[in-house]
Amino acid sequence: MPLILDPNIDDADGFYDELLAAHHGLTKAESDALNARLILILANHVGDRAVLRQALEVAREK
């Protein structure tokens, strides 16, 4: 399965607001830890190592 790079989130602005709210009031270290946990949770959900590898490559390029 190829990595989806086109917009694919229903109500992307609403999700962005929720993401910001999840970080509200956290220290930098707490925010970094939240991001790390979120990445691992979503990576586990995706599960496909090829897709995850491609995501790492794309993220590193940006």
PDBQT receptor file of N, H, CA, C and O in Angstrom, charges set to zero:
ATOM      1  N   MET A   1       0.850  -1.178   0.000  1.00  0.00    +0.000 N 
ATOM      2  CA  MET A   1       0.000   0.000   0.000  1.00  0.00    +0.000 C 
ATOM      3  C   MET A   1       0.896   1.241   0.000  1.00  0.00    +0.000 C 
ATOM      4  O   MET A   1       1.737   1.394   0.885  1.00  0.00    +0.000 OA
ATOM      5  N   PRO A   2       0.724   2.118  -0.975  1.00  0.00    +0.000 N 
ATOM      6  CA  PRO A   2       1.545   3.339  -1.001  1.00  0.00    +0.000 C 
ATOM      7  C   PRO A   2       1.097   4.342   0.056  1.00  0.00    +0.000 C 
ATOM      8  O   PRO A   2      -0.051   4.335   0.499  1.00  0.00    +0.000 OA
ATOM      9  N   LEU A   3       2.012   5.185   0.441  1.00  0.00    +0.000 N 
ATOM     10  H   LEU A   3       2.945   5.190   0.081  1.00  0.00    +0.000 HD
ATOM     11  CA  LEU A   3       1.725   6.237   1.416  1.00  0.00    +0.000 C 
ATOM     12  C   LEU A   3       0.809   7.274   0.775  1.00  0.00    +0.000 C 
ATOM     13  O   LEU A   3       1.064   7.715  -0.346  1.00  0.00    +0.000 OA
ATOM     14  N   ILE A   4      -0.243   7.662   1.464  1.00  0.00    +0.000 N 
ATOM     15  H   ILE A   4      -0.450   7.304   2.374  1.00  0.00    +0.000 HD
ATOM     16  CA  ILE A   4      -1.181   8.683   0.974  1.00  0.00    +0.000 C 
ATOM     17  C   ILE A   4      -0.626  10.047   1.359  1.00  0.00    +0.000 C 
ATOM     18  O   ILE A   4      -0.482  10.355   2.542  1.00  0.00    +0.000 OA
ATOM     19  N   LEU A   5      -0.315  10.864   0.352  1.00  0.00    +0.000 N 
ATOM     20  H   LEU A   5      -0.432  10.614  -0.610  1.00  0.00    +0.000 HD
ATOM     21  CA  LEU A   5       0.237  12.191   0.613  1.00  0.00    +0.000 C 
ATOM     22  C   LEU A   5      -0.744  13.314   0.285  1.00  0.00    +0.000 C 
ATOM     23  O   LEU A   5      -0.509  14.469   0.640  1.00  0.00    +0.000 OA
ATOM     24  N   ASP A   6      -1.834  12.981  -0.386  1.00  0.00    +0.000 N 
ATOM     25  H   ASP A   6      -2.026  12.043  -0.675  1.00  0.00    +0.000 HD
ATOM     26  CA  ASP A   6      -2.865  13.984  -0.660  1.00  0.00    +0.000 C 
ATOM     27  C   ASP A   6      -3.732  14.147   0.585  1.00  0.00    +0.000 C 
ATOM     28  O   ASP A   6      -3.839  13.218   1.385  1.00  0.00    +0.000 OA
ATOM     29  N   PRO A   7      -4.359  15.322   0.764  1.00  0.00    +0.000 N 
ATOM     30  CA  PRO A   7      -5.223  15.532   1.927  1.00  0.00    +0.000 C 
ATOM     31  C   PRO A   7      -6.233  14.392   2.062  1.00  0.00    +0.000 C 
ATOM     32  O   PRO A   7      -6.908  14.036   1.096  1.00  0.00    +0.000 OA
ATOM     33  N   ASN A   8      -6.333  13.820   3.270  1.00  0.00    +0.000 N 
ATOM     34  H   ASN A   8      -5.785  14.109   4.054  1.00  0.00    +0.000 HD
ATOM     35  CA  ASN A   8      -7.150  12.631   3.472  1.00  0.00    +0.000 C 
ATOM     36  C   ASN A   8      -7.794  12.612   4.858  1.00  0.00    +0.000 C 
ATOM     37  O   ASN A   8      -8.212  11.552   5.324  1.00  0.00    +0.000 OA
ATOM     38  N   ILE A   9      -7.880  13.759   5.518  1.00  0.00    +0.000 N 
ATOM     39  H   ILE A   9      -7.541  14.620   5.139  1.00  0.00    +0.000 HD
ATOM     40  CA  ILE A   9      -8.451  13.830   6.860  1.00  0.00    +0.000 C 
ATOM     41  C   ILE A   9      -9.761  14.606   6.788  1.00  0.00    +0.000 C 
ATOM     42  O   ILE A   9      -9.788  15.753   6.341  1.00  0.00    +0.000 OA
ATOM     43  N   ASP A  10     -10.854  13.970   7.233  1.00  0.00    +0.000 N 
ATOM     44  H   ASP A  10     -10.832  13.038   7.595  1.00  0.00    +0.000 HD
ATOM     45  CA  ASP A  10     -12.114  14.693   7.338  1.00  0.00    +0.000 C 
ATOM     46  C   ASP A  10     -11.944  15.801   8.369  1.00  0.00    +0.000 C 
ATOM     47  O   ASP A  10     -11.426  15.564   9.461  1.00  0.00    +0.000 OA
ATOM     48  N   ASP A  11     -12.372  16.987   8.031  1.00  0.00    +0.000 N 
ATOM     49  H   ASP A  11     -12.793  17.179   7.145  1.00  0.00    +0.000 HD
ATOM     50  CA  ASP A  11     -12.286  18.143   8.928  1.00  0.00    +0.000 C 
ATOM     51  C   ASP A  11     -10.860  18.325   9.450  1.00  0.00    +0.000 C 
ATOM     52  O   ASP A  11     -10.605  18.289  10.654  1.00  0.00    +0.000 OA
ATOM     53  N   ALA A  12      -9.943  18.520   8.504  1.00  0.00    +0.000 N 
ATOM     54  H   ALA A  12     -10.149  18.549   7.526  1.00  0.00    +0.000 HD
ATOM     55  CA  ALA A  12      -8.531  18.680   8.858  1.00  0.00    +0.000 C 
ATOM     56  C   ALA A  12      -8.310  19.837   9.835  1.00  0.00    +0.000 C 
ATOM     57  O   ALA A  12      -7.487  19.735  10.745  1.00  0.00    +0.000 OA
ATOM     58  N   ASP A  13      -9.046  20.941   9.646  1.00  0.00    +0.000 N 
ATOM     59  H   ASP A  13      -9.714  21.025   8.907  1.00  0.00    +0.000 HD
ATOM     60  CA  ASP A  13      -8.894  22.080  10.554  1.00  0.00    +0.000 C 
ATOM     61  C   ASP A  13      -9.343  21.721  11.972  1.00  0.00    +0.000 C 
ATOM     62  O   ASP A  13      -8.731  22.147  12.951  1.00  0.00    +0.000 OA
ATOM     63  N   GLY A  14     -10.409  20.941  12.071  1.00  0.00    +0.000 N 
ATOM     64  H   GLY A  14     -10.907  20.595  11.275  1.00  0.00    +0.000 HD
ATOM     65  CA  GLY A  14     -10.874  20.492  13.382  1.00  0.00    +0.000 C 
ATOM     66  C   GLY A  14      -9.857  19.597  14.053  1.00  0.00    +0.000 C 
ATOM     67  O   GLY A  14      -9.629  19.708  15.258  1.00  0.00    +0.000 OA
ATOM     68  N   PHE A  15      -9.235  18.699  13.276  1.00  0.00    +0.000 N 
ATOM     69  H   PHE A  15      -9.420  18.610  12.298  1.00  0.00    +0.000 HD
ATOM     70  CA  PHE A  15      -8.193  17.837  13.844  1.00  0.00    +0.000 C 
ATOM     71  C   PHE A  15      -7.007  18.673  14.314  1.00  0.00    +0.000 C 
ATOM     72  O   PHE A  15      -6.457  18.427  15.387  1.00  0.00    +0.000 OA
ATOM     73  N   TYR A  16      -6.613  19.664  13.509  1.00  0.00    +0.000 N 
ATOM     74  H   TYR A  16      -7.060  19.864  12.637  1.00  0.00    +0.000 HD
ATOM     75  CA  TYR A  16      -5.496  20.527  13.897  1.00  0.00    +0.000 C 
ATOM     76  C   TYR A  16      -5.812  21.233  15.219  1.00  0.00    +0.000 C 
ATOM     77  O   TYR A  16      -4.953  21.325  16.095  1.00  0.00    +0.000 OA
ATOM     78  N   ASP A  17      -7.035  21.726  15.360  1.00  0.00    +0.000 N 
ATOM     79  H   ASP A  17      -7.733  21.651  14.648  1.00  0.00    +0.000 HD
ATOM     80  CA  ASP A  17      -7.438  22.370  16.612  1.00  0.00    +0.000 C 
ATOM     81  C   ASP A  17      -7.339  21.397  17.790  1.00  0.00    +0.000 C 
ATOM     82  O   ASP A  17      -6.874  21.770  18.867  1.00  0.00    +0.000 OA
ATOM     83  N   GLU A  18      -7.777  20.144  17.582  1.00  0.00    +0.000 N 
ATOM     84  H   GLU A  18      -8.154  19.841  16.707  1.00  0.00    +0.000 HD
ATOM     85  CA  GLU A  18      -7.695  19.128  18.636  1.00  0.00    +0.000 C 
ATOM     86  C   GLU A  18      -6.243  18.812  18.989  1.00  0.00    +0.000 C 
ATOM     87  O   GLU A  18      -5.904  18.615  20.156  1.00  0.00    +0.000 OA
ATOM     88  N   LEU A  19      -5.398  18.766  17.973  1.00  0.00    +0.000 N 
ATOM     89  H   LEU A  19      -5.673  18.926  17.025  1.00  0.00    +0.000 HD
ATOM     90  CA  LEU A  19      -3.974  18.506  18.201  1.00  0.00    +0.000 C 
ATOM     91  C   LEU A  19      -3.352  19.628  19.031  1.00  0.00    +0.000 C 
ATOM     92  O   LEU A  19      -2.614  19.370  19.982  1.00  0.00    +0.000 OA
ATOM     93  N   LEU A  20      -3.651  20.857  18.668  1.00  0.00    +0.000 N 
ATOM     94  H   LEU A  20      -4.251  21.066  17.895  1.00  0.00    +0.000 HD
ATOM     95  CA  LEU A  20      -3.138  21.991  19.451  1.00  0.00    +0.000 C 
ATOM     96  C   LEU A  20      -3.676  21.950  20.881  1.00  0.00    +0.000 C 
ATOM     97  O   LEU A  20      -2.938  22.204  21.833  1.00  0.00    +0.000 OA
ATOM     98  N   ALA A  21      -4.954  21.632  21.029  1.00  0.00    +0.000 N 
ATOM     99  H   ALA A  21      -5.553  21.425  20.255  1.00  0.00    +0.000 HD
ATOM    100  CA  ALA A  21      -5.558  21.572  22.370  1.00  0.00    +0.000 C 
ATOM    101  C   ALA A  21      -4.898  20.489  23.222  1.00  0.00    +0.000 C 
ATOM    102  O   ALA A  21      -4.737  20.662  24.430  1.00  0.00    +0.000 OA
ATOM    103  N   ALA A  22      -4.519  19.382  22.602  1.00  0.00    +0.000 N 
ATOM    104  H   ALA A  22      -4.649  19.241  21.621  1.00  0.00    +0.000 HD
ATOM    105  CA  ALA A  22      -3.863  18.296  23.349  1.00  0.00    +0.000 C 
ATOM    106  C   ALA A  22      -2.519  18.748  23.908  1.00  0.00    +0.000 C 
ATOM    107  O   ALA A  22      -2.056  18.223  24.920  1.00  0.00    +0.000 OA
ATOM    108  N   HIS A  23      -1.896  19.721  23.251  1.00  0.00    +0.000 N 
ATOM    109  H   HIS A  23      -2.272  20.148  22.429  1.00  0.00    +0.000 HD
ATOM    110  CA  HIS A  23      -0.589  20.224  23.688  1.00  0.00    +0.000 C 
ATOM    111  C   HIS A  23      -0.698  21.419  24.638  1.00  0.00    +0.000 C 
ATOM    112  O   HIS A  23       0.286  21.822  25.258  1.00  0.00    +0.000 OA
ATOM    113  N   HIS A  24      -1.895  21.974  24.741  1.00  0.00    +0.000 N 
ATOM    114  H   HIS A  24      -2.694  21.646  24.237  1.00  0.00    +0.000 HD
ATOM    115  CA  HIS A  24      -2.079  23.179  25.551  1.00  0.00    +0.000 C 
ATOM    116  C   HIS A  24      -1.661  22.939  27.003  1.00  0.00    +0.000 C 
ATOM    117  O   HIS A  24      -2.088  21.976  27.640  1.00  0.00    +0.000 OA
ATOM    118  N   GLY A  25      -0.825  23.829  27.503  1.00  0.00    +0.000 N 
ATOM    119  H   GLY A  25      -0.478  24.612  26.986  1.00  0.00    +0.000 HD
ATOM    120  CA  GLY A  25      -0.409  23.772  28.901  1.00  0.00    +0.000 C 
ATOM    121  C   GLY A  25       0.735  22.818  29.186  1.00  0.00    +0.000 C 
ATOM    122  O   GLY A  25       1.184  22.718  30.328  1.00  0.00    +0.000 OA
ATOM    123  N   LEU A  26       1.216  22.115  28.170  1.00  0.00    +0.000 N 
ATOM    124  H   LEU A  26       0.852  22.196  27.242  1.00  0.00    +0.000 HD
ATOM    125  CA  LEU A  26       2.320  21.177  28.388  1.00  0.00    +0.000 C 
ATOM    126  C   LEU A  26       3.663  21.888  28.274  1.00  0.00    +0.000 C 
ATOM    127  O   LEU A  26       3.793  22.878  27.553  1.00  0.00    +0.000 OA
ATOM    128  N   THR A  27       4.638  21.385  28.976  1.00  0.00    +0.000 N 
ATOM    129  H   THR A  27       4.533  20.581  29.562  1.00  0.00    +0.000 HD
ATOM    130  CA  THR A  27       6.001  21.863  28.801  1.00  0.00    +0.000 C 
ATOM    131  C   THR A  27       6.526  21.331  27.468  1.00  0.00    +0.000 C 
ATOM    132  O   THR A  27       5.887  20.479  26.851  1.00  0.00    +0.000 OA
ATOM    133  N   LYS A  28       7.667  21.818  27.022  1.00  0.00    +0.000 N 
ATOM    134  H   LYS A  28       8.186  22.510  27.524  1.00  0.00    +0.000 HD
ATOM    135  CA  LYS A  28       8.285  21.325  25.781  1.00  0.00    +0.000 C 
ATOM    136  C   LYS A  28       8.538  19.829  25.879  1.00  0.00    +0.000 C 
ATOM    137  O   LYS A  28       8.272  19.092  24.929  1.00  0.00    +0.000 OA
ATOM    138  N   ALA A  29       9.044  19.376  27.009  1.00  0.00    +0.000 N 
ATOM    139  H   ALA A  29       9.259  19.974  27.780  1.00  0.00    +0.000 HD
ATOM    140  CA  ALA A  29       9.335  17.952  27.186  1.00  0.00    +0.000 C 
ATOM    141  C   ALA A  29       8.051  17.122  27.159  1.00  0.00    +0.000 C 
ATOM    142  O   ALA A  29       8.017  16.050  26.555  1.00  0.00    +0.000 OA
ATOM    143  N   GLU A  30       7.001  17.611  27.809  1.00  0.00    +0.000 N 
ATOM    144  H   GLU A  30       7.028  18.482  28.300  1.00  0.00    +0.000 HD
ATOM    145  CA  GLU A  30       5.728  16.895  27.800  1.00  0.00    +0.000 C 
ATOM    146  C   GLU A  30       5.125  16.859  26.404  1.00  0.00    +0.000 C 
ATOM    147  O   GLU A  30       4.563  15.845  25.987  1.00  0.00    +0.000 OA
ATOM    148  N   SER A  31       5.243  17.969  25.684  1.00  0.00    +0.000 N 
ATOM    149  H   SER A  31       5.699  18.793  26.023  1.00  0.00    +0.000 HD
ATOM    150  CA  SER A  31       4.739  18.042  24.317  1.00  0.00    +0.000 C 
ATOM    151  C   SER A  31       5.496  17.086  23.402  1.00  0.00    +0.000 C 
ATOM    152  O   SER A  31       4.894  16.400  22.576  1.00  0.00    +0.000 OA
ATOM    153  N   ASP A  32       6.813  17.044  23.551  1.00  0.00    +0.000 N 
ATOM    154  H   ASP A  32       7.302  17.601  24.222  1.00  0.00    +0.000 HD
ATOM    155  CA  ASP A  32       7.627  16.107  22.767  1.00  0.00    +0.000 C 
ATOM    156  C   ASP A  32       7.235  14.663  23.071  1.00  0.00    +0.000 C 
ATOM    157  O   ASP A  32       7.168  13.832  22.166  1.00  0.00    +0.000 OA
ATOM    158  N   ALA A  33       6.978  14.367  24.339  1.00  0.00    +0.000 N 
ATOM    159  H   ALA A  33       7.033  15.042  25.074  1.00  0.00    +0.000 HD
ATOM    160  CA  ALA A  33       6.587  13.012  24.729  1.00  0.00    +0.000 C 
ATOM    161  C   ALA A  33       5.207  12.659  24.166  1.00  0.00    +0.000 C 
ATOM    162  O   ALA A  33       4.988  11.530  23.727  1.00  0.00    +0.000 OA
ATOM    163  N   LEU A  34       4.288  13.608  24.177  1.00  0.00    +0.000 N 
ATOM    164  H   LEU A  34       4.466  14.526  24.533  1.00  0.00    +0.000 HD
ATOM    165  CA  LEU A  34       2.977  13.378  23.582  1.00  0.00    +0.000 C 
ATOM    166  C   LEU A  34       3.135  13.063  22.100  1.00  0.00    +0.000 C 
ATOM    167  O   LEU A  34       2.529  12.116  21.599  1.00  0.00    +0.000 OA
ATOM    168  N   ASN A  35       3.949  13.854  21.393  1.00  0.00    +0.000 N 
ATOM    169  H   ASN A  35       4.441  14.623  21.801  1.00  0.00    +0.000 HD
ATOM    170  CA  ASN A  35       4.184  13.605  19.969  1.00  0.00    +0.000 C 
ATOM    171  C   ASN A  35       4.772  12.214  19.733  1.00  0.00    +0.000 C 
ATOM    172  O   ASN A  35       4.357  11.513  18.811  1.00  0.00    +0.000 OA
ATOM    173  N   ALA A  36       5.714  11.825  20.544  1.00  0.00    +0.000 N 
ATOM    174  H   ALA A  36       6.052  12.395  21.294  1.00  0.00    +0.000 HD
ATOM    175  CA  ALA A  36       6.330  10.504  20.394  1.00  0.00    +0.000 C 
ATOM    176  C   ALA A  36       5.298   9.395  20.605  1.00  0.00    +0.000 C 
ATOM    177  O   ALA A  36       5.255   8.431  19.841  1.00  0.00    +0.000 OA
ATOM    178  N   ARG A  37       4.471   9.532  21.636  1.00  0.00    +0.000 N 
ATOM    179  H   ARG A  37       4.505  10.315  22.257  1.00  0.00    +0.000 HD
ATOM    180  CA  ARG A  37       3.431   8.524  21.885  1.00  0.00    +0.000 C 
ATOM    181  C   ARG A  37       2.429   8.472  20.738  1.00  0.00    +0.000 C 
ATOM    182  O   ARG A  37       2.019   7.391  20.314  1.00  0.00    +0.000 OA
ATOM    183  N   LEU A  38       2.037   9.638  20.240  1.00  0.00    +0.000 N 
ATOM    184  H   LEU A  38       2.370  10.515  20.585  1.00  0.00    +0.000 HD
ATOM    185  CA  LEU A  38       1.090   9.700  19.134  1.00  0.00    +0.000 C 
ATOM    186  C   LEU A  38       1.665   9.036  17.884  1.00  0.00    +0.000 C 
ATOM    187  O   LEU A  38       0.965   8.290  17.199  1.00  0.00    +0.000 OA
ATOM    188  N   ILE A  39       2.925   9.303  17.588  1.00  0.00    +0.000 N 
ATOM    189  H   ILE A  39       3.493   9.909  18.144  1.00  0.00    +0.000 HD
ATOM    190  CA  ILE A  39       3.580   8.688  16.436  1.00  0.00    +0.000 C 
ATOM    191  C   ILE A  39       3.586   7.168  16.577  1.00  0.00    +0.000 C 
ATOM    192  O   ILE A  39       3.270   6.457  15.623  1.00  0.00    +0.000 OA
ATOM    193  N   LEU A  40       3.940   6.671  17.750  1.00  0.00    +0.000 N 
ATOM    194  H   LEU A  40       4.197   7.249  18.524  1.00  0.00    +0.000 HD
ATOM    195  CA  LEU A  40       3.992   5.217  17.945  1.00  0.00    +0.000 C 
ATOM    196  C   LEU A  40       2.602   4.583  17.875  1.00  0.00    +0.000 C 
ATOM    197  O   LEU A  40       2.450   3.486  17.337  1.00  0.00    +0.000 OA
ATOM    198  N   ILE A  41       1.603   5.254  18.408  1.00  0.00    +0.000 N 
ATOM    199  H   ILE A  41       1.727   6.145  18.846  1.00  0.00    +0.000 HD
ATOM    200  CA  ILE A  41       0.228   4.739  18.340  1.00  0.00    +0.000 C 
ATOM    201  C   ILE A  41      -0.230   4.667  16.887  1.00  0.00    +0.000 C 
ATOM    202  O   ILE A  41      -0.780   3.653  16.458  1.00  0.00    +0.000 OA
ATOM    203  N   LEU A  42      -0.004   5.738  16.130  1.00  0.00    +0.000 N 
ATOM    204  H   LEU A  42       0.444   6.562  16.479  1.00  0.00    +0.000 HD
ATOM    205  CA  LEU A  42      -0.429   5.750  14.727  1.00  0.00    +0.000 C 
ATOM    206  C   LEU A  42       0.391   4.791  13.881  1.00  0.00    +0.000 C 
ATOM    207  O   LEU A  42      -0.148   4.162  12.970  1.00  0.00    +0.000 OA
ATOM    208  N   ALA A  43       1.690   4.667  14.163  1.00  0.00    +0.000 N 
ATOM    209  H   ALA A  43       2.127   5.178  14.903  1.00  0.00    +0.000 HD
ATOM    210  CA  ALA A  43       2.522   3.698  13.440  1.00  0.00    +0.000 C 
ATOM    211  C   ALA A  43       2.028   2.282  13.685  1.00  0.00    +0.000 C 
ATOM    212  O   ALA A  43       1.997   1.464  12.766  1.00  0.00    +0.000 OA
ATOM    213  N   ASN A  44       1.645   1.994  14.909  1.00  0.00    +0.000 N 
ATOM    214  H   ASN A  44       1.670   2.658  15.656  1.00  0.00    +0.000 HD
ATOM    215  CA  ASN A  44       1.099   0.679  15.225  1.00  0.00    +0.000 C 
ATOM    216  C   ASN A  44      -0.207   0.444  14.465  1.00  0.00    +0.000 C 
ATOM    217  O   ASN A  44      -0.459  -0.661  13.984  1.00  0.00    +0.000 OA
ATOM    218  N   HIS A  45      -1.021   1.468  14.360  1.00  0.00    +0.000 N 
ATOM    219  H   HIS A  45      -0.817   2.365  14.751  1.00  0.00    +0.000 HD
ATOM    220  CA  HIS A  45      -2.292   1.356  13.638  1.00  0.00    +0.000 C 
ATOM    221  C   HIS A  45      -2.042   1.086  12.154  1.00  0.00    +0.000 C 
ATOM    222  O   HIS A  45      -2.716   0.247  11.556  1.00  0.00    +0.000 OA
ATOM    223  N   VAL A  46      -1.079   1.791  11.556  1.00  0.00    +0.000 N 
ATOM    224  H   VAL A  46      -0.531   2.472  12.041  1.00  0.00    +0.000 HD
ATOM    225  CA  VAL A  46      -0.745   1.579  10.145  1.00  0.00    +0.000 C 
ATOM    226  C   VAL A  46      -0.191   0.173   9.961  1.00  0.00    +0.000 C 
ATOM    227  O   VAL A  46      -0.652  -0.584   9.107  1.00  0.00    +0.000 OA
ATOM    228  N   GLY A  47       0.798  -0.162  10.769  1.00  0.00    +0.000 N 
ATOM    229  H   GLY A  47       1.173   0.454  11.463  1.00  0.00    +0.000 HD
ATOM    230  CA  GLY A  47       1.324  -1.521  10.803  1.00  0.00    +0.000 C 
ATOM    231  C   GLY A  47       2.193  -1.954   9.644  1.00  0.00    +0.000 C 
ATOM    232  O   GLY A  47       2.995  -2.874   9.805  1.00  0.00    +0.000 OA
ATOM    233  N   ASP A  48       2.074  -1.341   8.496  1.00  0.00    +0.000 N 
ATOM    234  H   ASP A  48       1.423  -0.594   8.365  1.00  0.00    +0.000 HD
ATOM    235  CA  ASP A  48       2.810  -1.742   7.293  1.00  0.00    +0.000 C 
ATOM    236  C   ASP A  48       4.195  -1.102   7.302  1.00  0.00    +0.000 C 
ATOM    237  O   ASP A  48       4.327   0.114   7.164  1.00  0.00    +0.000 OA
ATOM    238  N   ARG A  49       5.233  -1.935   7.467  1.00  0.00    +0.000 N 
ATOM    239  H   ARG A  49       5.126  -2.923   7.579  1.00  0.00    +0.000 HD
ATOM    240  CA  ARG A  49       6.596  -1.401   7.580  1.00  0.00    +0.000 C 
ATOM    241  C   ARG A  49       7.023  -0.629   6.343  1.00  0.00    +0.000 C 
ATOM    242  O   ARG A  49       7.743   0.362   6.464  1.00  0.00    +0.000 OA
ATOM    243  N   ALA A  50       6.601  -1.051   5.161  1.00  0.00    +0.000 N 
ATOM    244  H   ALA A  50       6.016  -1.856   5.062  1.00  0.00    +0.000 HD
ATOM    245  CA  ALA A  50       6.977  -0.335   3.934  1.00  0.00    +0.000 C 
ATOM    246  C   ALA A  50       6.373   1.069   3.934  1.00  0.00    +0.000 C 
ATOM    247  O   ALA A  50       7.041   2.031   3.556  1.00  0.00    +0.000 OA
ATOM    248  N   VAL A  51       5.128   1.188   4.351  1.00  0.00    +0.000 N 
ATOM    249  H   VAL A  51       4.585   0.406   4.658  1.00  0.00    +0.000 HD
ATOM    250  CA  VAL A  51       4.473   2.498   4.420  1.00  0.00    +0.000 C 
ATOM    251  C   VAL A  51       5.152   3.354   5.481  1.00  0.00    +0.000 C 
ATOM    252  O   VAL A  51       5.391   4.541   5.258  1.00  0.00    +0.000 OA
ATOM    253  N   LEU A  52       5.461   2.773   6.620  1.00  0.00    +0.000 N 
ATOM    254  H   LEU A  52       5.268   1.808   6.801  1.00  0.00    +0.000 HD
ATOM    255  CA  LEU A  52       6.137   3.522   7.684  1.00  0.00    +0.000 C 
ATOM    256  C   LEU A  52       7.526   3.979   7.241  1.00  0.00    +0.000 C 
ATOM    257  O   LEU A  52       7.937   5.100   7.543  1.00  0.00    +0.000 OA
ATOM    258  N   ARG A  53       8.238   3.130   6.538  1.00  0.00    +0.000 N 
ATOM    259  H   ARG A  53       7.904   2.219   6.292  1.00  0.00    +0.000 HD
ATOM    260  CA  ARG A  53       9.566   3.492   6.031  1.00  0.00    +0.000 C 
ATOM    261  C   ARG A  53       9.448   4.663   5.055  1.00  0.00    +0.000 C 
ATOM    262  O   ARG A  53      10.237   5.606   5.110  1.00  0.00    +0.000 OA
ATOM    263  N   GLN A  54       8.457   4.596   4.159  1.00  0.00    +0.000 N 
ATOM    264  H   GLN A  54       7.816   3.829   4.114  1.00  0.00    +0.000 HD
ATOM    265  CA  GLN A  54       8.248   5.680   3.208  1.00  0.00    +0.000 C 
ATOM    266  C   GLN A  54       7.895   6.977   3.940  1.00  0.00    +0.000 C 
ATOM    267  O   GLN A  54       8.372   8.049   3.568  1.00  0.00    +0.000 OA
ATOM    268  N   ALA A  55       7.062   6.883   4.978  1.00  0.00    +0.000 N 
ATOM    269  H   ALA A  55       6.674   6.012   5.280  1.00  0.00    +0.000 HD
ATOM    270  CA  ALA A  55       6.695   8.067   5.758  1.00  0.00    +0.000 C 
ATOM    271  C   ALA A  55       7.919   8.695   6.405  1.00  0.00    +0.000 C 
ATOM    272  O   ALA A  55       8.049   9.919   6.424  1.00  0.00    +0.000 OA
ATOM    273  N   LEU A  56       8.813   7.877   6.931  1.00  0.00    +0.000 N 
ATOM    274  H   LEU A  56       8.707   6.883   6.915  1.00  0.00    +0.000 HD
ATOM    275  CA  LEU A  56      10.049   8.395   7.525  1.00  0.00    +0.000 C 
ATOM    276  C   LEU A  56      10.880   9.137   6.485  1.00  0.00    +0.000 C 
ATOM    277  O   LEU A  56      11.415  10.213   6.751  1.00  0.00    +0.000 OA
ATOM    278  N   GLU A  57      10.979   8.550   5.308  1.00  0.00    +0.000 N 
ATOM    279  H   GLU A  57      10.544   7.676   5.092  1.00  0.00    +0.000 HD
ATOM    280  CA  GLU A  57      11.762   9.178   4.231  1.00  0.00    +0.000 C 
ATOM    281  C   GLU A  57      11.149  10.512   3.823  1.00  0.00    +0.000 C 
ATOM    282  O   GLU A  57      11.866  11.501   3.676  1.00  0.00    +0.000 OA
ATOM    283  N   VAL A  58       9.822  10.551   3.637  1.00  0.00    +0.000 N 
ATOM    284  H   VAL A  58       9.240   9.747   3.756  1.00  0.00    +0.000 HD
ATOM    285  CA  VAL A  58       9.150  11.783   3.233  1.00  0.00    +0.000 C 
ATOM    286  C   VAL A  58       9.278  12.846   4.320  1.00  0.00    +0.000 C 
ATOM    287  O   VAL A  58       9.536  14.011   4.021  1.00  0.00    +0.000 OA
ATOM    288  N   ALA A  59       9.100  12.452   5.570  1.00  0.00    +0.000 N 
ATOM    289  H   ALA A  59       8.890  11.504   5.813  1.00  0.00    +0.000 HD
ATOM    290  CA  ALA A  59       9.186  13.416   6.675  1.00  0.00    +0.000 C 
ATOM    291  C   ALA A  59      10.593  13.996   6.792  1.00  0.00    +0.000 C 
ATOM    292  O   ALA A  59      10.758  15.172   7.118  1.00  0.00    +0.000 OA
ATOM    293  N   ARG A  60      11.582  13.193   6.531  1.00  0.00    +0.000 N 
ATOM    294  H   ARG A  60      11.448  12.238   6.266  1.00  0.00    +0.000 HD
ATOM    295  CA  ARG A  60      12.957  13.673   6.626  1.00  0.00    +0.000 C 
ATOM    296  C   ARG A  60      13.291  14.657   5.512  1.00  0.00    +0.000 C 
ATOM    297  O   ARG A  60      14.119  15.549   5.696  1.00  0.00    +0.000 OA
ATOM    298  N   GLU A  61      12.650  14.497   4.357  1.00  0.00    +0.000 N 
ATOM    299  H   GLU A  61      11.977  13.773   4.207  1.00  0.00    +0.000 HD
ATOM    300  CA  GLU A  61      12.877  15.384   3.217  1.00  0.00    +0.000 C 
ATOM    301  C   GLU A  61      12.276  16.770   3.425  1.00  0.00    +0.000 C 
ATOM    302  O   GLU A  61      12.790  17.752   2.891  1.00  0.00    +0.000 OA
ATOM    303  N   LYS A  62      11.211  16.857   4.184  1.00  0.00    +0.000 N 
ATOM    304  H   LYS A  62      10.794  16.059   4.619  1.00  0.00    +0.000 HD
ATOM    305  CA  LYS A  62      10.462  18.123   4.317  1.00  0.00    +0.000 C 
ATOM    306  C   LYS A  62      11.148  19.096   5.218  1.00  0.00    +0.000 C 
ATOM    307  O   LYS A  62      10.646  20.200   5.430  1.00  0.00    +0.000 OA
TER     308      LYS A  62
